């Protein structure tokens, strides 16, 4: 299956906040997104973690 479920973790508090899917054949590297963290109460960088 090309589409796999991934999770995003906040780089500040390390909590897993978001889930998404990605095509691992087209995107081989780890994703980074600037998302809102409800525990930090601010927009922080969220990185893809190991499932």
mmJSON file of the N, C-alpha and C atoms, coordinates in Angstrom:
{"data_MODEL":{"atom_site":{
"group_PDB":["ATOM","ATOM","ATOM","ATOM","ATOM","ATOM","ATOM","ATOM","ATOM","ATOM","ATOM","ATOM","ATOM","ATOM","ATOM","ATOM","ATOM","ATOM","ATOM","ATOM","ATOM","ATOM","ATOM","ATOM","ATOM","ATOM","ATOM","ATOM","ATOM","ATOM","ATOM","ATOM","ATOM","ATOM","ATOM","ATOM","ATOM","ATOM","ATOM","ATOM","ATOM","ATOM","ATOM","ATOM","ATOM","ATOM","ATOM","ATOM","ATOM","ATOM","ATOM","ATOM","ATOM","ATOM","ATOM","ATOM","ATOM","ATOM","ATOM","ATOM","ATOM","ATOM","ATOM","ATOM","ATOM","ATOM","ATOM","ATOM","ATOM","ATOM","ATOM","ATOM","ATOM","ATOM","ATOM","ATOM","ATOM","ATOM","ATOM","ATOM","ATOM","ATOM","ATOM","ATOM","ATOM","ATOM","ATOM","ATOM","ATOM","ATOM","ATOM","ATOM","ATOM","ATOM","ATOM","ATOM","ATOM","ATOM","ATOM","ATOM","ATOM","ATOM","ATOM","ATOM","ATOM","ATOM","ATOM","ATOM","ATOM","ATOM","ATOM","ATOM","ATOM","ATOM","ATOM","ATOM","ATOM","ATOM","ATOM","ATOM","ATOM","ATOM","ATOM","ATOM","ATOM","ATOM","ATOM","ATOM","ATOM","ATOM","ATOM","ATOM","ATOM","ATOM","ATOM","ATOM","ATOM","ATOM","ATOM","ATOM","ATOM","ATOM","ATOM","ATOM","ATOM","ATOM","ATOM","ATOM","ATOM","ATOM","ATOM","ATOM","ATOM"],
"id":[1,2,3,4,5,6,7,8,9,10,11,12,13,14,15,16,17,18,19,20,21,22,23,24,25,26,27,28,29,30,31,32,33,34,35,36,37,38,39,40,41,42,43,44,45,46,47,48,49,50,51,52,53,54,55,56,57,58,59,60,61,62,63,64,65,66,67,68,69,70,71,72,73,74,75,76,77,78,79,80,81,82,83,84,85,86,87,88,89,90,91,92,93,94,95,96,97,98,99,100,101,102,103,104,105,106,107,108,109,110,111,112,113,114,115,116,117,118,119,120,121,122,123,124,125,126,127,128,129,130,131,132,133,134,135,136,137,138,139,140,141,142,143,144,145,146,147,148,149,150,151,152,153],
"type_symbol":["N","C","C","N","C","C","N","C","C","N","C","C","N","C","C","N","C","C","N","C","C","N","C","C","N","C","C","N","C","C","N","C","C","N","C","C","N","C","C","N","C","C","N","C","C","N","C","C","N","C","C","N","C","C","N","C","C","N","C","C","N","C","C","N","C","C","N","C","C","N","C","C","N","C","C","N","C","C","N","C","C","N","C","C","N","C","C","N","C","C","N","C","C","N","C","C","N","C","C","N","C","C","N","C","C","N","C","C","N","C","C","N","C","C","N","C","C","N","C","C","N","C","C","N","C","C","N","C","C","N","C","C","N","C","C","N","C","C","N","C","C","N","C","C","N","C","C","N","C","C","N","C","C"],
"label_atom_id":["N","CA","C","N","CA","C","N","CA","C","N","CA","C","N","CA","C","N","CA","C","N","CA","C","N","CA","C","N","CA","C","N","CA","C","N","CA","C","N","CA","C","N","CA","C","N","CA","C","N","CA","C","N","CA","C","N","CA","C","N","CA","C","N","CA","C","N","CA","C","N","CA","C","N","CA","C","N","CA","C","N","CA","C","N","CA","C","N","CA","C","N","CA","C","N","CA","C","N","CA","C","N","CA","C","N","CA","C","N","CA","C","N","CA","C","N","CA","C","N","CA","C","N","CA","C","N","CA","C","N","CA","C","N","CA","C","N","CA","C","N","CA","C","N","CA","C","N","CA","C","N","CA","C","N","CA","C","N","CA","C","N","CA","C","N","CA","C","N","CA","C","N","CA","C","N","CA","C"],
"label_alt_id":[null,null,null,null,null,null,null,null,null,null,null,null,null,null,null,null,null,null,null,null,null,null,null,null,null,null,null,null,null,null,null,null,null,null,null,null,null,null,null,null,null,null,null,null,null,null,null,null,null,null,null,null,null,null,null,null,null,null,null,null,null,null,null,null,null,null,null,null,null,null,null,null,null,null,null,null,null,null,null,null,null,null,null,null,null,null,null,null,null,null,null,null,null,null,null,null,null,null,null,null,null,null,null,null,null,null,null,null,null,null,null,null,null,null,null,null,null,null,null,null,null,null,null,null,null,null,null,null,null,null,null,null,null,null,null,null,null,null,null,null,null,null,null,null,null,null,null,null,null,null,null,null,null],
"label_comp_id":["UNK","UNK","UNK","UNK","UNK","UNK","UNK","UNK","UNK","UNK","UNK","UNK","UNK","UNK","UNK","UNK","UNK","UNK","UNK","UNK","UNK","UNK","UNK","UNK","UNK","UNK","UNK","UNK","UNK","UNK","UNK","UNK","UNK","UNK","UNK","UNK","UNK","UNK","UNK","UNK","UNK","UNK","UNK","UNK","UNK","UNK","UNK","UNK","UNK","UNK","UNK","UNK","UNK","UNK","UNK","UNK","UNK","UNK","UNK","UNK","UNK","UNK","UNK","UNK","UNK","UNK","UNK","UNK","UNK","UNK","UNK","UNK","UNK","UNK","UNK","UNK","UNK","UNK","UNK","UNK","UNK","UNK","UNK","UNK","UNK","UNK","UNK","UNK","UNK","UNK","UNK","UNK","UNK","UNK","UNK","UNK","UNK","UNK","UNK","UNK","UNK","UNK","UNK","UNK","UNK","UNK","UNK","UNK","UNK","UNK","UNK","UNK","UNK","UNK","UNK","UNK","UNK","UNK","UNK","UNK","UNK","UNK","UNK","UNK","UNK","UNK","UNK","UNK","UNK","UNK","UNK","UNK","UNK","UNK","UNK","UNK","UNK","UNK","UNK","UNK","UNK","UNK","UNK","UNK","UNK","UNK","UNK","UNK","UNK","UNK","UNK","UNK","UNK"],
"label_asym_id":["A","A","A","A","A","A","A","A","A","A","A","A","A","A","A","A","A","A","A","A","A","A","A","A","A","A","A","A","A","A","A","A","A","A","A","A","A","A","A","A","A","A","A","A","A","A","A","A","A","A","A","A","A","A","A","A","A","A","A","A","A","A","A","A","A","A","A","A","A","A","A","A","A","A","A","A","A","A","A","A","A","A","A","A","A","A","A","A","A","A","A","A","A","A","A","A","A","A","A","A","A","A","A","A","A","A","A","A","A","A","A","A","A","A","A","A","A","A","A","A","A","A","A","A","A","A","A","A","A","A","A","A","A","A","A","A","A","A","A","A","A","A","A","A","A","A","A","A","A","A","A","A","A"],
"label_entity_id":["1","1","1","1","1","1","1","1","1","1","1","1","1","1","1","1","1","1","1","1","1","1","1","1","1","1","1","1","1","1","1","1","1","1","1","1","1","1","1","1","1","1","1","1","1","1","1","1","1","1","1","1","1","1","1","1","1","1","1","1","1","1","1","1","1","1","1","1","1","1","1","1","1","1","1","1","1","1","1","1","1","1","1","1","1","1","1","1","1","1","1","1","1","1","1","1","1","1","1","1","1","1","1","1","1","1","1","1","1","1","1","1","1","1","1","1","1","1","1","1","1","1","1","1","1","1","1","1","1","1","1","1","1","1","1","1","1","1","1","1","1","1","1","1","1","1","1","1","1","1","1","1","1"],
"label_seq_id":[1,1,1,2,2,2,3,3,3,4,4,4,5,5,5,6,6,6,7,7,7,8,8,8,9,9,9,10,10,10,11,11,11,12,12,12,13,13,13,14,14,14,15,15,15,16,16,16,17,17,17,18,18,18,19,19,19,20,20,20,21,21,21,22,22,22,23,23,23,24,24,24,25,25,25,26,26,26,27,27,27,28,28,28,29,29,29,30,30,30,31,31,31,32,32,32,33,33,33,34,34,34,35,35,35,36,36,36,37,37,37,38,38,38,39,39,39,40,40,40,41,41,41,42,42,42,43,43,43,44,44,44,45,45,45,46,46,46,47,47,47,48,48,48,49,49,49,50,50,50,51,51,51],
"pdbx_PDB_ins_code":[null,null,null,null,null,null,null,null,null,null,null,null,null,null,null,null,null,null,null,null,null,null,null,null,null,null,null,null,null,null,null,null,null,null,null,null,null,null,null,null,null,null,null,null,null,null,null,null,null,null,null,null,null,null,null,null,null,null,null,null,null,null,null,null,null,null,null,null,null,null,null,null,null,null,null,null,null,null,null,null,null,null,null,null,null,null,null,null,null,null,null,null,null,null,null,null,null,null,null,null,null,null,null,null,null,null,null,null,null,null,null,null,null,null,null,null,null,null,null,null,null,null,null,null,null,null,null,null,null,null,null,null,null,null,null,null,null,null,null,null,null,null,null,null,null,null,null,null,null,null,null,null,null],
"Cartn_x":[0.847,0.0,0.89,0.641,1.483,1.15,-0.122,-0.53,-0.4,0.358,0.541,0.161,-0.349,-0.735,0.509,0.648,1.78,1.254,2.072,1.706,2.72,2.257,3.105,3.25,4.466,4.735,5.312,4.916,5.414,6.899,7.69,9.122,9.421,8.477,8.7,8.35,7.122,6.676,6.672,6.946,7.034,5.718,4.578,3.276,2.813,2.157,1.622,0.258,0.144,-1.057,-1.859,-1.22,-1.903,-1.573,-2.513,-2.311,-2.674,-1.993,-2.247,-1.769,-1.902,-1.381,-0.463,0.45,1.336,1.683,2.042,2.468,3.983,4.412,5.835,6.676,6.031,6.787,7.201,6.327,6.627,7.37,7.096,7.697,8.491,9.792,10.604,11.121,11.272,11.791,10.705,11.116,10.168,9.54,8.239,7.523,7.628,7.603,7.556,6.459,5.626,4.545,4.5,4.132,3.931,2.447,2.14,0.766,0.572,-0.693,-1.021,-0.928,-0.237,-0.136,-0.991,-1.984,-2.897,-2.275,-1.164,-0.496,0.514,1.133,2.062,1.334,0.116,-0.71,-0.058,0.594,1.196,1.421,1.751,2.087,3.559,3.817,5.174,5.388,6.639,6.965,6.623,5.912,5.569,6.281,6.979,7.724,7.063,7.229,6.722,7.484,6.756,7.385,7.245,7.977,7.839,6.492,5.854,4.541,4.658],
"Cartn_y":[-1.182,0.0,1.241,2.136,3.321,4.376,4.512,5.506,4.909,5.558,5.091,6.193,5.807,6.744,7.2,8.507,9.069,9.954,10.185,11.084,12.206,13.36,14.524,14.82,15.129,15.464,16.868,17.592,18.941,18.869,19.773,19.763,20.373,21.137,21.767,20.828,20.291,19.457,17.965,17.579,16.19,15.424,16.098,15.415,15.158,14.026,13.648,14.292,15.256,16.058,15.784,15.449,15.349,14.032,13.568,12.373,12.722,12.091,12.328,11.106,11.158,10.079,10.681,9.862,10.323,9.152,9.466,8.47,8.317,7.19,7.003,6.761,6.439,6.291,7.647,8.654,9.989,10.855,10.69,11.5,10.581,10.515,9.578,10.191,11.51,12.168,12.387,12.87,13.15,14.533,14.627,15.878,16.763,18.063,19.054,20.048,20.349,21.305,22.231,23.473,24.412,24.372,23.771,23.542,24.111,24.236,24.741,23.597,23.84,22.877,23.388,22.598,23.07,23.02,22.303,22.291,23.433,23.812,24.948,26.274,26.231,27.411,28.331,27.731,28.521,27.628,28.261,27.52,27.114,25.833,25.299,24.346,23.985,23.031,21.633,20.881,19.495,18.613,17.582,16.689,15.315,14.648,13.29,12.349,11.467,10.518,9.11,8.192,6.783,6.285,5.457,4.942,3.789],
"Cartn_z":[0.0,0.0,0.0,-0.921,-1.05,0.0,0.379,1.37,2.767,3.629,5.0,5.972,7.121,8.158,8.914,9.096,9.827,10.944,11.964,13.058,13.133,13.602,13.777,15.257,15.697,17.089,17.167,18.206,18.446,18.794,18.247,18.544,19.909,20.468,21.769,22.916,22.915,24.038,23.714,22.475,22.017,22.089,22.145,22.164,20.736,20.547,19.246,19.087,18.168,18.037,16.778,15.684,14.406,13.722,12.898,12.075,10.641,9.705,8.296,7.527,6.225,5.392,4.342,3.857,2.794,1.898,0.676,-0.289,-0.132,0.422,0.708,-0.539,-1.655,-2.902,-3.458,-3.309,-3.831,-2.825,-1.541,-0.49,0.429,0.229,1.002,2.295,2.347,3.542,4.577,5.744,6.816,6.61,6.877,6.689,7.923,7.703,8.784,8.444,9.411,9.239,10.439,10.214,11.306,11.677,12.829,13.259,14.66,15.047,16.385,17.396,18.494,19.587,20.736,21.135,22.18,23.565,23.741,25.038,25.161,24.059,24.057,23.84,23.353,23.06,22.039,21.047,19.978,18.762,17.642,16.438,16.518,16.433,16.497,15.327,15.098,14.042,14.561,13.74,14.04,13.024,13.498,12.624,12.594,11.485,11.328,12.263,12.943,13.862,13.337,13.943,13.606,14.108,13.317,13.698,14.662],
"occupancy":[1.0,1.0,1.0,1.0,1.0,1.0,1.0,1.0,1.0,1.0,1.0,1.0,1.0,1.0,1.0,1.0,1.0,1.0,1.0,1.0,1.0,1.0,1.0,1.0,1.0,1.0,1.0,1.0,1.0,1.0,1.0,1.0,1.0,1.0,1.0,1.0,1.0,1.0,1.0,1.0,1.0,1.0,1.0,1.0,1.0,1.0,1.0,1.0,1.0,1.0,1.0,1.0,1.0,1.0,1.0,1.0,1.0,1.0,1.0,1.0,1.0,1.0,1.0,1.0,1.0,1.0,1.0,1.0,1.0,1.0,1.0,1.0,1.0,1.0,1.0,1.0,1.0,1.0,1.0,1.0,1.0,1.0,1.0,1.0,1.0,1.0,1.0,1.0,1.0,1.0,1.0,1.0,1.0,1.0,1.0,1.0,1.0,1.0,1.0,1.0,1.0,1.0,1.0,1.0,1.0,1.0,1.0,1.0,1.0,1.0,1.0,1.0,1.0,1.0,1.0,1.0,1.0,1.0,1.0,1.0,1.0,1.0,1.0,1.0,1.0,1.0,1.0,1.0,1.0,1.0,1.0,1.0,1.0,1.0,1.0,1.0,1.0,1.0,1.0,1.0,1.0,1.0,1.0,1.0,1.0,1.0,1.0,1.0,1.0,1.0,1.0,1.0,1.0],
"B_iso_or_equiv":[0.0,0.0,0.0,0.0,0.0,0.0,0.0,0.0,0.0,0.0,0.0,0.0,0.0,0.0,0.0,0.0,0.0,0.0,0.0,0.0,0.0,0.0,0.0,0.0,0.0,0.0,0.0,0.0,0.0,0.0,0.0,0.0,0.0,0.0,0.0,0.0,0.0,0.0,0.0,0.0,0.0,0.0,0.0,0.0,0.0,0.0,0.0,0.0,0.0,0.0,0.0,0.0,0.0,0.0,0.0,0.0,0.0,0.0,0.0,0.0,0.0,0.0,0.0,0.0,0.0,0.0,0.0,0.0,0.0,0.0,0.0,0.0,0.0,0.0,0.0,0.0,0.0,0.0,0.0,0.0,0.0,0.0,0.0,0.0,0.0,0.0,0.0,0.0,0.0,0.0,0.0,0.0,0.0,0.0,0.0,0.0,0.0,0.0,0.0,0.0,0.0,0.0,0.0,0.0,0.0,0.0,0.0,0.0,0.0,0.0,0.0,0.0,0.0,0.0,0.0,0.0,0.0,0.0,0.0,0.0,0.0,0.0,0.0,0.0,0.0,0.0,0.0,0.0,0.0,0.0,0.0,0.0,0.0,0.0,0.0,0.0,0.0,0.0,0.0,0.0,0.0,0.0,0.0,0.0,0.0,0.0,0.0,0.0,0.0,0.0,0.0,0.0,0.0],
"pdbx_formal_charge":[null,null,null,null,null,null,null,null,null,null,null,null,null,null,null,null,null,null,null,null,null,null,null,null,null,null,null,null,null,null,null,null,null,null,null,null,null,null,null,null,null,null,null,null,null,null,null,null,null,null,null,null,null,null,null,null,null,null,null,null,null,null,null,null,null,null,null,null,null,null,null,null,null,null,null,null,null,null,null,null,null,null,null,null,null,null,null,null,null,null,null,null,null,null,null,null,null,null,null,null,null,null,null,null,null,null,null,null,null,null,null,null,null,null,null,null,null,null,null,null,null,null,null,null,null,null,null,null,null,null,null,null,null,null,null,null,null,null,null,null,null,null,null,null,null,null,null,null,null,null,null,null,null],
"auth_seq_id":[1,1,1,2,2,2,3,3,3,4,4,4,5,5,5,6,6,6,7,7,7,8,8,8,9,9,9,10,10,10,11,11,11,12,12,12,13,13,13,14,14,14,15,15,15,16,16,16,17,17,17,18,18,18,19,19,19,20,20,20,21,21,21,22,22,22,23,23,23,24,24,24,25,25,25,26,26,26,27,27,27,28,28,28,29,29,29,30,30,30,31,31,31,32,32,32,33,33,33,34,34,34,35,35,35,36,36,36,37,37,37,38,38,38,39,39,39,40,40,40,41,41,41,42,42,42,43,43,43,44,44,44,45,45,45,46,46,46,47,47,47,48,48,48,49,49,49,50,50,50,51,51,51],
"auth_comp_id":["UNK","UNK","UNK","UNK","UNK","UNK","UNK","UNK","UNK","UNK","UNK","UNK","UNK","UNK","UNK","UNK","UNK","UNK","UNK","UNK","UNK","UNK","UNK","UNK","UNK","UNK","UNK","UNK","UNK","UNK","UNK","UNK","UNK","UNK","UNK","UNK","UNK","UNK","UNK","UNK","UNK","UNK","UNK","UNK","UNK","UNK","UNK","UNK","UNK","UNK","UNK","UNK","UNK","UNK","UNK","UNK","UNK","UNK","UNK","UNK","UNK","UNK","UNK","UNK","UNK","UNK","UNK","UNK","UNK","UNK","UNK","UNK","UNK","UNK","UNK","UNK","UNK","UNK","UNK","UNK","UNK","UNK","UNK","UNK","UNK","UNK","UNK","UNK","UNK","UNK","UNK","UNK","UNK","UNK","UNK","UNK","UNK","UNK","UNK","UNK","UNK","UNK","UNK","UNK","UNK","UNK","UNK","UNK","UNK","UNK","UNK","UNK","UNK","UNK","UNK","UNK","UNK","UNK","UNK","UNK","UNK","UNK","UNK","UNK","UNK","UNK","UNK","UNK","UNK","UNK","UNK","UNK","UNK","UNK","UNK","UNK","UNK","UNK","UNK","UNK","UNK","UNK","UNK","UNK","UNK","UNK","UNK","UNK","UNK","UNK","UNK","UNK","UNK"],
"auth_asym_id":["A","A","A","A","A","A","A","A","A","A","A","A","A","A","A","A","A","A","A","A","A","A","A","A","A","A","A","A","A","A","A","A","A","A","A","A","A","A","A","A","A","A","A","A","A","A","A","A","A","A","A","A","A","A","A","A","A","A","A","A","A","A","A","A","A","A","A","A","A","A","A","A","A","A","A","A","A","A","A","A","A","A","A","A","A","A","A","A","A","A","A","A","A","A","A","A","A","A","A","A","A","A","A","A","A","A","A","A","A","A","A","A","A","A","A","A","A","A","A","A","A","A","A","A","A","A","A","A","A","A","A","A","A","A","A","A","A","A","A","A","A","A","A","A","A","A","A","A","A","A","A","A","A"],
"auth_atom_id":["N","CA","C","N","CA","C","N","CA","C","N","CA","C","N","CA","C","N","CA","C","N","CA","C","N","CA","C","N","CA","C","N","CA","C","N","CA","C","N","CA","C","N","CA","C","N","CA","C","N","CA","C","N","CA","C","N","CA","C","N","CA","C","N","CA","C","N","CA","C","N","CA","C","N","CA","C","N","CA","C","N","CA","C","N","CA","C","N","CA","C","N","CA","C","N","CA","C","N","CA","C","N","CA","C","N","CA","C","N","CA","C","N","CA","C","N","CA","C","N","CA","C","N","CA","C","N","CA","C","N","CA","C","N","CA","C","N","CA","C","N","CA","C","N","CA","C","N","CA","C","N","CA","C","N","CA","C","N","CA","C","N","CA","C","N","CA","C","N","CA","C","N","CA","C","N","CA","C"],
"pdbx_PDB_model_num":[1,1,1,1,1,1,1,1,1,1,1,1,1,1,1,1,1,1,1,1,1,1,1,1,1,1,1,1,1,1,1,1,1,1,1,1,1,1,1,1,1,1,1,1,1,1,1,1,1,1,1,1,1,1,1,1,1,1,1,1,1,1,1,1,1,1,1,1,1,1,1,1,1,1,1,1,1,1,1,1,1,1,1,1,1,1,1,1,1,1,1,1,1,1,1,1,1,1,1,1,1,1,1,1,1,1,1,1,1,1,1,1,1,1,1,1,1,1,1,1,1,1,1,1,1,1,1,1,1,1,1,1,1,1,1,1,1,1,1,1,1,1,1,1,1,1,1,1,1,1,1,1,1]
}}}
